Amino acid sequence: MSVAQINLPEVHAEVSAAFARYEDALVNNDTVVLDELFWPSAHTVRYGVGENLYGIEAIRAFRAARAPQGLQRRLARTVITTFGRDFATAMTEFHRDGSARIGRQSQTWVRLPQGWRVVAAHVSLIDPPAPVGAER
């Protein structure tokens, strides 16, 4: 794939819009939109902070059971990269009030006949890195 096929402006704009729509649905617990934006397949995978979900039914069940409170967050260092016209990755850090931990989210997006869909996702939390020069 040539460099010209990476981050084509119109494709990057499409994925960025889908990512923003996903984020809005996530923090507002709009499970209809969240379900829409995930590929409805047994092959879809979502690794969460405390769960490994295989298939859209497991992902839907997790979302239905999750408490709708405490979902607000701030994103940082979001990197969306598109490859050609039908494949993209979205990586971001997130921060929640009251927690020093850093959240990380990665998504693999594919253009399907229905539009852009997440086919794989991963969410994790880490402690903030120690300051430079800190004792270990």
C-alpha positions as CSV (number, residue, x, y, z in Angstrom):
1,M,0.0,0.0,0.0
2,S,1.4,3.4,-0.9
3,V,1.8,6.2,1.6
4,A,-0.9,8.0,-0.5
5,Q,-3.4,5.5,0.7
6,I,-2.8,6.3,4.4
7,N,-5.1,8.9,5.9
8,L,-6.9,9.9,2.8
9,P,-8.7,13.0,3.9
10,E,-12.2,12.0,3.1
11,V,-11.8,8.5,4.7
12,H,-10.1,10.0,7.8
13,A,-13.1,12.4,8.1
14,E,-15.6,9.5,7.9
15,V,-13.8,7.4,10.5
16,S,-13.3,10.4,12.8
17,A,-17.1,11.1,12.6
18,A,-17.9,7.5,13.4
19,F,-15.4,7.6,16.3
20,A,-17.0,10.8,17.7
21,R,-20.4,9.2,17.3
22,Y,-19.3,6.2,19.3
23,E,-17.7,8.3,22.0
24,D,-21.0,10.4,22.4
25,A,-23.0,7.1,22.6
26,L,-20.6,5.7,25.1
27,V,-20.6,8.5,27.6
28,N,-24.4,8.9,27.2
29,N,-25.0,5.1,27.5
30,D,-26.8,5.0,24.1
31,T,-26.7,1.3,23.7
32,V,-28.7,1.4,20.5
33,V,-25.9,3.4,18.8
34,L,-23.2,1.4,20.5
35,D,-24.7,-1.8,19.2
36,E,-25.1,-0.3,15.7
37,L,-21.4,0.7,15.5
38,F,-20.1,-2.8,16.4
39,W,-20.0,-5.4,13.7
40,P,-23.0,-7.7,14.5
41,S,-20.9,-10.9,14.2
42,A,-19.8,-13.8,16.3
43,H,-16.3,-12.8,15.2
44,T,-16.4,-9.4,17.0
45,V,-14.1,-9.2,20.0
46,R,-14.0,-6.7,22.9
47,Y,-11.5,-7.0,25.6
48,G,-12.4,-4.8,28.5
49,V,-10.9,-3.8,31.8
50,G,-12.4,-6.8,33.6
51,E,-13.9,-8.9,30.8
52,N,-13.1,-10.7,27.6
53,L,-16.1,-10.6,25.2
54,Y,-16.4,-12.8,22.2
55,G,-19.2,-12.2,19.7
56,I,-21.7,-9.4,19.5
57,E,-24.2,-11.1,21.8
58,A,-21.7,-11.1,24.7
59,I,-20.9,-7.5,23.9
60,R,-24.6,-6.5,23.9
61,A,-25.2,-8.4,27.2
62,F,-22.3,-6.6,28.8
63,R,-23.6,-3.2,27.7
64,A,-27.1,-4.0,28.9
65,A,-25.9,-5.0,32.3
66,R,-23.5,-2.1,32.8
67,A,-24.5,0.7,35.1
68,P,-25.2,3.9,33.1
69,Q,-23.5,6.2,35.7
70,G,-19.9,7.2,35.8
71,L,-19.3,7.0,32.0
72,Q,-18.1,10.6,31.5
73,R,-14.4,10.9,30.5
74,R,-12.0,13.1,28.8
75,L,-10.0,11.9,25.8
76,A,-6.4,12.7,25.1
77,R,-3.9,11.7,22.4
78,T,-6.4,10.3,20.0
79,V,-4.8,8.8,16.9
80,I,-7.0,7.7,14.0
81,T,-5.2,6.1,11.1
82,T,-6.9,4.9,7.9
83,F,-5.4,2.4,5.5
84,G,-6.9,2.6,2.0
85,R,-10.7,3.2,2.0
86,D,-12.0,0.4,4.1
87,F,-9.8,-0.2,7.2
88,A,-8.8,2.0,10.1
89,T,-7.5,2.0,13.7
90,A,-8.5,4.5,16.5
91,M,-6.4,4.7,19.6
92,T,-7.0,7.1,22.5
93,E,-6.2,7.7,26.1
94,F,-9.0,8.6,28.5
95,H,-9.2,10.1,32.0
96,R,-12.0,10.1,34.5
97,D,-12.5,12.5,37.4
98,G,-11.4,11.1,40.7
99,S,-9.0,8.6,39.2
100,A,-5.3,9.0,38.5
101,R,-5.3,5.9,36.3
102,I,-5.0,6.3,32.6
103,G,-7.4,4.5,30.4
104,R,-6.5,3.3,27.0
105,Q,-8.8,2.3,24.2
106,S,-8.1,0.8,20.8
107,Q,-10.6,0.0,18.1
108,T,-10.3,-1.6,14.7
109,W,-12.8,-0.2,12.2
110,V,-13.8,-1.7,8.9
111,R,-16.1,-0.3,6.2
112,L,-18.9,-2.8,5.8
113,P,-22.0,-2.5,3.6
114,Q,-23.8,-0.9,6.5
115,G,-21.0,1.6,7.1
116,W,-18.0,1.9,9.4
117,R,-18.1,-0.7,12.2
118,V,-15.8,-1.7,15.1
119,V,-14.7,-5.3,14.6
120,A,-12.3,-5.5,17.5
121,A,-11.8,-3.3,20.6
122,H,-9.6,-3.2,23.7
123,V,-9.9,-1.2,26.9
124,S,-7.4,-1.1,29.7
125,L,-6.3,1.0,32.7
126,I,-2.7,1.7,33.8
127,D,-1.2,3.6,36.7
128,P,0.3,6.9,35.6
129,P,4.0,6.6,34.8
130,A,6.5,7.5,37.5
131,P,8.1,10.9,37.0
132,V,11.4,11.0,35.2
133,G,14.2,10.3,37.6
134,A,12.0,8.8,40.3
135,E,13.4,6.0,42.3
136,R,12.2,2.5,41.4
